[in-house]
Amino acid sequence: MSMMDKLKSMLKGHEDQAGRGVDRTGDTVDKKTQGRYEDQVDTAQDRMKDQFGRGEQPPQ
């Protein structure tokens, strides 16, 4: 079993929490890099959410 499979099984049923964690992590990276890599961070966030579940999307 790969590490990704283990993570997916651990997060099953907690997609909303995983989504919020991905959002918070991305916001922290944006803050630390002063937004220089915002597009790349957003792409990474979308890919992580696709892997672990979308969770709830905050209104923008």
N, C-alpha and C positions, 0 to 999 in steps of 0.2 A: 504494500500500500504506500503510495507516494505521500509526501508531506501535504500536498494540495488536497488530496482525498481526505486526509485526517482532519485538516482545517474545515473542509466542507461538512464533514460529518459532525464536527463539534458545533458548528454554527447553525446546523439544521434546526429550524424552529425559532431562530433568533435573528432573522434577516433584518428586522428593523434596527436592532442594536448594532449589527455589523455595518449597516448603511450609515448610521449616525457616527460610528467610529471612523469610517472612511472619510466622511465629511469633515469631522473635527481634525483628523490628521492632515488632510489637504489644506484646511484653513491655517493650521499651524505652520506648514511648510511655506505657504504663501506669505505669511507674516514674517517668517525668518528670512526669506529670500527677497522681501520687499516687493513681491509680485512679479519678479523678473521671469519666472517660469510658470506663470499662471496657466497658460494654455496646455503645457505639458502635464501639470498637476491635475487639471480638469480631465484630460484624457486618461491619466492613470486612475483617477477616481472612478470614471465610468467603467473602465475595464475591471477594476476590483469589484465594483457592484455587480457587474455581469457575472463574475465568478462566484461571488458569495451570496448573491441575492440582492435585489434592488432595495428592499426596505421601503420606508416611507420617504417621499420627497418633500422637503420643506418648501413652502410657497416662496416664490422669488418676486 
